[in-house]
């Protein structure tokens, strides 16, 4: 992977260019970012994948070695690398960015990697095939629509788990997305499709790329929520 010498201000400028993107523009954005993504996210102190993996680990009691994991919006493979350290061995990845999938392939952890623009194309996963389905960082207004949550559920075995993160954004559309997402999660619970295992609010996903006053005040972070559900049928 190519090295990155981008500063925090460089990354803030990069994030500014993403404002107002739709899902296709977001995909092109990540295609152009893939080669230095891991290094750049270290600069941003990106903790969202680790937070999800720790949350899953605390709430999952099955045998990790045989578990089939569907890593949705897998990006460069950060989550799979962390899960592999805990004994998970079987991964299928899905992402809308071909260049990100190329980076994920270099990890050697995935048995299969599939290209799909979620919300526009169906989730390319066999129904009821996975013990754990995860999605990190993509449940937001410019990336993956709320409707995809039902596809995550459909890919999960009865008794399997869906674990998701959502980023808090300060935009009105971000607030609307949160309301729509949590309404859908609740509706699926009322339909007896799954049961909530746990949810958690997290304050420190990554450094706020829109905060430009760190020299005058303490570092500002973006947080969000984690949701874990167990499929019932």
N, C-alpha and C positions, 0 to 999 in steps of 0.2 A: 504494500500500500504506500502511496506517495506520502511523504512527510508534509506537515502543515506548519507554516510559520505565522498564521493569522493571529492577530491580537483580538482581545475582547471587543475593541471598537470596530475592527474589521467585521466581526461576526454580527455585531449590532447593525452595521450597515447592510449586511447580507440579509438579515431578518426583515429589515425595513422594505426591501424589494419584494417580499412575499405578501405584503398586505393586500388584501382584496383578491387574492388568487382563487380560482376555482380548482376543482380536483385535477383537471388535466394540466393546468399550469403548475400546480404543486408537484405533480409527477415529473415534469421537465426540470423543475427546481432541484429535486432530489437527484435526478440523473446527473446534473451538472455538479452536484456536491459530493457524490458518492466517494470519490478517491480520497478525500481528506476528512470525511464525516467523523470517523471515530476520534481522530486527534482533535478536531475542532470541538467536539462535544466534551472532551476532557477539559478544554479551556473554559467551556460554559458550566463546568462542574455538574454535568448531566447525571442525575441519580434515578431518574424514573424507571429504567429497566431493573436496577438493583432493588429499588423499593418494591416493585411488583414481585420479583423473584423471592425476596424475603417474606412478603405477605403470603405468597403461594406456599412456600416452604412451611410456614407456621400453621397453615390450614389444610395441608394435604398429608394424608396418612398412608397412602398406598405405596406399593413397591415402585420405586423410580425406574429401575432397570428395564421394565417391560412396558412402561407407559408410552402411549402414542401421543405426541404433542403436535398440534397445529399452531404454528407461529404466524399469525396474521399481521400484515404490515411489518414483516420481519426486518426490513431495512438491511443493514450490514451484518446482522446476526448477533447483536449484542446480548439479547435475552438468552438465546440458545447457548452461548458461551458460558453465561452465568449459571444456567440450569444444568449444564453438563458437569460443572464443578460439584453439583449436589447429587449426581448420579443418574440424571435423566440421559437417555441414550438415543431416542428415536424421534426425529424431527422432520416435519414437512413445513416448508416456508412459502408464504404468499406475499407478493408485493407488487405495487404498480410501477416500480422503477426497475428497468432491466439492469442498469448499472449498479444499483444497490444489491440486486440478486447476484450479480457477478462477485461483489465483495463478500456476500454471505457464503457463496460457494467455496471461497478460499478457506473458510473455517474447517471444512471437511466434516461438519456435523450433520448436515441435512441429507436425508435419503432422497428427497425430491424438493425442487424449487419451482414455483409456478408464478407466471406473470399474469396479473389481472388488475384492472382498475375497478376497485370495489364501488358498488353503487351504480356503476355503468354496466359492468359485466358481473355475472353471478360468481359467488365464491367457488373456486375450483376445488371442491373438497367432497369426498364421498359422505353421504348422509350417515350419521351414527357411527363414525369410524374412529373417533378420537377420545382418549381419556381426559385430555386437557386441551382446551383451546384458549389461546392468549392473544391479546392485542394491546400494544403499548404505544401511546403517543399519537394515535391516528384518529381517535374518536373526537373530532372537532369539526367546526363548520367548513373549513377549507379542504378537508381530506375525505373522511369516511362518513356517509350519512347514517342517521339513526337506524334506518331500515335494515342495515347490515347485521344488526344485533341478532335478529331472528335467524339469519344464516349461520352465525356463530353457534347458536343453540342447535340448529339442525345438524351441524357437523359433529356434535358431541354425543357420545354413547349415553344411554340411560345410566345415571349414576356418575357420569363424568362432570367435569368442572369447566366453567367459563370464567376467566379472570381478565379484567379489563382496567385500563387506566383512562382518566379523562383530565385534560389540562384546563385549569381556570384561565379564561382570557377576560380582559377588561372591556371587550367590545359588547355591544348590545346583541349582536348575532351569536356571540359566545354564550351569553346568558340564556338566550332562547334555546340554544342547542342543549345546554344542561337541563333545562326544564323538559324539553322533548325527550331526551335520553332517559331521564329518571322516570318520566311518565310511562315510557315503553317498558322499562325494567319492571316497574310495579304491575303493569298490565299483564305481562308474561307470567308474573308470579300469581296473579289472580286467576289466570287461565290454567294454573297448575302445570305449567311447562317446566318450571324449575323452582327451587327454593333458595332464598338468600342465605349464604354461609356467613358473610361478613362484609362490611364496607368500612372504609377508613378515609379520613381527610388527611392529606399530606401537604406540608407547607413548603418543602424544599425539593422540587423536581429538578430545577436548573436555575442558573443566574438569569435574572430578568434581562433579556436582550434589548429591551426598550428603555432601561434605566441608564442614564448617562451621568449620574451624580455620585458615583461610588467614592470619589476622593473627598466629598463633603459629608458623606453619611455611610452607614454600614451597608454591606452588600444586600441587595434586594433579590429575592427569589420568586419564581413562579411555582405555585403548587397545584393541587387538584385532588381528585378522588380516585380510590381504588374500589372495585366491585368484584365480588366473587359469588357465583351462583352454582348450584348443583342441579344437573338435569334430572327430571323425574320420569321422562318418557321420550 
